[in-house]
Amino acid sequence: MQIKDIAKVKIDSAAFGGEGVGRLDNIVVFVPFSAPGDELEIEITQVKKKFVRGRIFKVIKESPFRVKSLCLYYEKCGGCCYQHLDYEYQLKIKKKQVEDTFRRIGKIANPLVWDTMASPKIYHYRGKAQYHAKDTSRGWEIGFMDVSGGRLINIEHCKIMEETINEQMRALKENKRLKSKTNGQLTVWSNSLPEKKKKEESIIRIVKGKNFLVPRGGFFQANLYLTDKLVDEVCRLASVNKVNTLVDAYCGSGLFSLFLSSLAENIIGIDINEKSVKHARINAKNLSVKNAEFIRGDIENVLKERFLLQDNRANVIVLDPPRVGCKKAVLKAIMDLQPERIIYISCNPATQARDIKFLKEYGYNLKSLLPMDMFPQTEHIEVVGLLERK
């Protein structure tokens, strides 16, 4: 089998990352933008020892799960990979991918994975965009990298962004002073001011009817319509038993801490980002929360100094790390602390499964995993896991 060969293949499943998977002469073949059930002619684009990759040359028979994508840039822009799939089927694929990831990486034979919670909106749901920007002779090009990651796709309208983001993007393209304000990256929030008028350090996000201030350069959940339910799920898992002290690691601007404050005697939020901690303290004051304390520092150091060295205990730890997951030092500090329950939230099931495998080896049982589709039309999935001490 060689590059540019034409071959027939039937797609059987979808891999984590969105590509369809089939077999050619017992060799795994990956085909972007294909759907399970497709019968295809493909052109081979890459040949490796254990797999090949191809592009769709001709659709012989369409999968029953195929739908027409809405975006003009789909299959060129690298932002979405599931727009050609029926949404209910996207949810099933993501559940299976979480199951497979925890079997393969987490070494858990039969993980309890609930059905994927759907997003109330599957388009125009994102409240934050991180664009690439390039100054050209034709003016500003603003958009996302293409599927190869090597070329900028100039976007006029993104189907998954909330409409005020699209409006701001169009205004940015007309901003002659933009050059001095960007290093090739632009962050745009929904319902915010365009670049040329922007002065505020903070962005307002509304969750369950409450205003949260977030640093303009900080992190916040991207889905404007599913964050309320994410908070509800974390609160539900935390409230099973009486909680004296709850630690919210990677607390950001205090989203989970402040909603959990009514369920625990004491809340300790920890984050390395100084601006996020500052905003968490402001949010606590604005919401009249008096039992939450926010500490800036490395998670492992704060756990050692505040808890282990002083022989203090925490009943529950909430983990919401970045995509890379938790450092080994953080996991070891948690093991030394021995909380009764750990609630682990992640947008990367692979690193989450790796970390949970470690926690499982040191005395914790994985009780459940709830996938939540915070990122419709993309390969990404948020997962809320519950662990309890044996």
Number of C-alpha atoms within 10 A of each C-alpha: 12 12 13 13 11 18 14 17 19 22 21 16 19 23 18 18 13 24 22 23 21 23 16 14 8 9 13 13 24 24 25 20 19 30 28 22 18 22 20 22 19 21 20 22 15 16 14 9 6 9 14 20 20 21 19 16 14 13 14 13 12 15 17 12 16 19 15 9 15 12 15 13 19 20 18 17 22 18 19 23 23 26 22 21 21 17 19 11 14 23 21 12 20 24 24 18 21 26 23 21 21 26 15 14 17 22 16 18 11 10 18 15 19 14 15 23 18 18 21 14 15 19 17 19 23 24 23 21 21 12 20 19 24 19 13 8 7 6 12 19 20 23 24 22 19 18 18 10 11 8 13 21 20 19 17 15 17 22 19 23 20 21 18 18 25 21 15 18 25 17 13 21 17 11 15 11 11 17 13 7 11 13 11 12 13 18 16 22 23 23 17 19 16 20 18 13 8 9 9 10 11 16 19 16 18 12 17 11 8 12 14 23 22 26 20 18 14 15 13 21 15 17 24 22 19 21 20 14 15 21 17 15 13 20 19 12 17 23 14 10 13 12 17 14 22 27 25 27 26 24 27 29 30 31 22 20 32 25 18 23 20 15 21 20 14 20 27 21 29 28 24 16 17 13 20 26 26 19 21 30 21 17 21 22 12 13 14 10 17 12 16 25 18 24 21 18 16 16 23 18 14 18 24 18 12 14 16 16 9 10 10 13 18 21 19 27 25 23 20 21 21 14 13 12 20 19 12 12 13 18 18 15 18 20 16 14 19 20 20 17 24 27 21 21 24 22 23 18 28 22 21 27 24 18 19 27 19 17 21 18 9 16 13 22 18 21 12 15 24 21 26 26 26 28 22 27 23 18 20 20 21 21 25 23 26 21 24 19 16 11
